[in-house]
Amino acid sequence: MSTTPQTPKQPKAGLYLQRKLFDGIARFTDLEQRIADLPANQEPGDAFEVFVDAYLSTQPLHQAKTVWPFSAIPLAIKDRFALGQSDVGADGVFGGGIKVLGDIS
């Protein structure tokens, strides 16, 4: 597996990195609390999607070579998994080597 980090594909990744939302997180409960404290209905979901993208991109356990948020999934992959044009039910997909793609729900 390559150790070269992927460029974040989540549209709001830069915003949350600039806000330092993930800085100093020691436990998952810390992350949960920071996300729960975010304003607006959509923002906590967006922040968690950014976290999941980064997690899958950096943790070798999942062997994810590519992680796509819904907005960046190639059309051929959307068609393969019948994902349609709405992210209802799947927030993204990841793939690695010859492994079957998994969905991020």
C-alpha positions as a Python dict, from the first residue, in 0.01 Angstrom:
ca = {
    (1, 'M'): (0, 0, 0),
    (2, 'S'): (128, 344, -87),
    (3, 'T'): (223, 577, 196),
    (4, 'T'): (160, 886, -14),
    (5, 'P'): (-134, 1072, 142),
    (6, 'Q'): (-434, 1140, -77),
    (7, 'T'): (-555, 1491, -138),
    (8, 'P'): (-885, 1538, 47),
    (9, 'K'): (-1180, 1515, -191),
    (10, 'Q'): (-1443, 1628, 59),
    (11, 'P'): (-1567, 1974, -42),
    (12, 'K'): (-1550, 2104, 318),
    (13, 'A'): (-1218, 1944, 421),
    (14, 'G'): (-1027, 2272, 394),
    (15, 'L'): (-1286, 2456, 603),
    (16, 'Y'): (-1265, 2211, 894),
    (17, 'L'): (-885, 2195, 875),
    (18, 'Q'): (-869, 2575, 881),
    (19, 'R'): (-1102, 2580, 1184),
    (20, 'K'): (-873, 2316, 1345),
    (21, 'L'): (-1177, 2103, 1419),
    (22, 'F'): (-971, 1786, 1441),
    (23, 'D'): (-665, 1927, 1624),
    (24, 'G'): (-583, 1771, 1960),
    (25, 'I'): (-842, 1494, 1938),
    (26, 'A'): (-731, 1213, 2170),
    (27, 'R'): (-1047, 1001, 2188),
    (28, 'F'): (-1345, 935, 1966),
    (29, 'T'): (-1569, 1092, 2230),
    (30, 'D'): (-1372, 1418, 2186),
    (31, 'L'): (-1448, 1409, 1815),
    (32, 'E'): (-1815, 1334, 1879),
    (33, 'Q'): (-1846, 1631, 2113),
    (34, 'R'): (-1674, 1874, 1876),
    (35, 'I'): (-1897, 1765, 1590),
    (36, 'A'): (-2210, 1781, 1807),
    (37, 'D'): (-2122, 2141, 1899),
    (38, 'L'): (-2116, 2256, 1536),
    (39, 'P'): (-2393, 2490, 1419),
    (40, 'A'): (-2652, 2409, 1154),
    (41, 'N'): (-2823, 2082, 1071),
    (42, 'Q'): (-2598, 1975, 783),
    (43, 'E'): (-2261, 2076, 930),
    (44, 'P'): (-2219, 1787, 1179),
    (45, 'G'): (-2280, 1535, 899),
    (46, 'D'): (-2036, 1712, 668),
    (47, 'A'): (-1769, 1722, 940),
    (48, 'F'): (-1808, 1351, 1012),
    (49, 'E'): (-1778, 1271, 639),
    (50, 'V'): (-1450, 1466, 629),
    (51, 'F'): (-1328, 1265, 929),
    (52, 'V'): (-1426, 931, 771),
    (53, 'D'): (-1256, 1025, 443),
    (54, 'A'): (-935, 1108, 629),
    (55, 'Y'): (-958, 798, 846),
    (56, 'L'): (-1006, 559, 553),
    (57, 'S'): (-730, 735, 357),
    (58, 'T'): (-474, 702, 635),
    (59, 'Q'): (-546, 376, 819),
    (60, 'P'): (-391, 67, 656),
    (61, 'L'): (-643, -165, 824),
    (62, 'H'): (-902, -86, 556),
    (63, 'Q'): (-655, -91, 263),
    (64, 'A'): (-838, 199, 100),
    (65, 'K'): (-628, 322, -189),
    (66, 'T'): (-897, 562, -308),
    (67, 'V'): (-1178, 729, -115),
    (68, 'W'): (-1447, 925, -296),
    (69, 'P'): (-1715, 1137, -129),
    (70, 'F'): (-2045, 1105, -314),
    (71, 'S'): (-1985, 1419, -521),
    (72, 'A'): (-1656, 1279, -656),
    (73, 'I'): (-1752, 918, -730),
    (74, 'P'): (-1677, 835, -1095),
    (75, 'L'): (-1992, 771, -1299),
    (76, 'A'): (-1886, 412, -1381),
    (77, 'I'): (-1870, 331, -1009),
    (78, 'K'): (-2203, 502, -938),
    (79, 'D'): (-2354, 291, -1215),
    (80, 'R'): (-2189, -30, -1087),
    (81, 'F'): (-2347, 17, -744),
    (82, 'A'): (-2673, 176, -869),
    (83, 'L'): (-2610, 484, -655),
    (84, 'G'): (-2810, 726, -865),
    (85, 'Q'): (-2767, 1101, -834),
    (86, 'S'): (-2851, 1145, -464),
    (87, 'D'): (-2629, 1054, -169),
    (88, 'V'): (-2922, 898, 19),
    (89, 'G'): (-2795, 569, 162),
    (90, 'A'): (-2429, 613, 68),
    (91, 'D'): (-2207, 912, 146),
    (92, 'G'): (-1917, 778, -59),
    (93, 'V'): (-1721, 472, -164),
    (94, 'F'): (-1368, 346, -121),
    (95, 'G'): (-1160, 94, -308),
    (96, 'G'): (-823, -68, -282),
    (97, 'G'): (-620, -284, -516),
    (98, 'I'): (-831, -578, -627),
    (99, 'K'): (-1066, -554, -329),
    (100, 'V'): (-1435, -496, -382),
    (101, 'L'): (-1541, -139, -322),
    (102, 'G'): (-1724, -64, 1),
    (103, 'D'): (-1974, 209, 68),
    (104, 'I'): (-1947, 479, 332),
    (105, 'S'): (-2287, 508, 494),
}
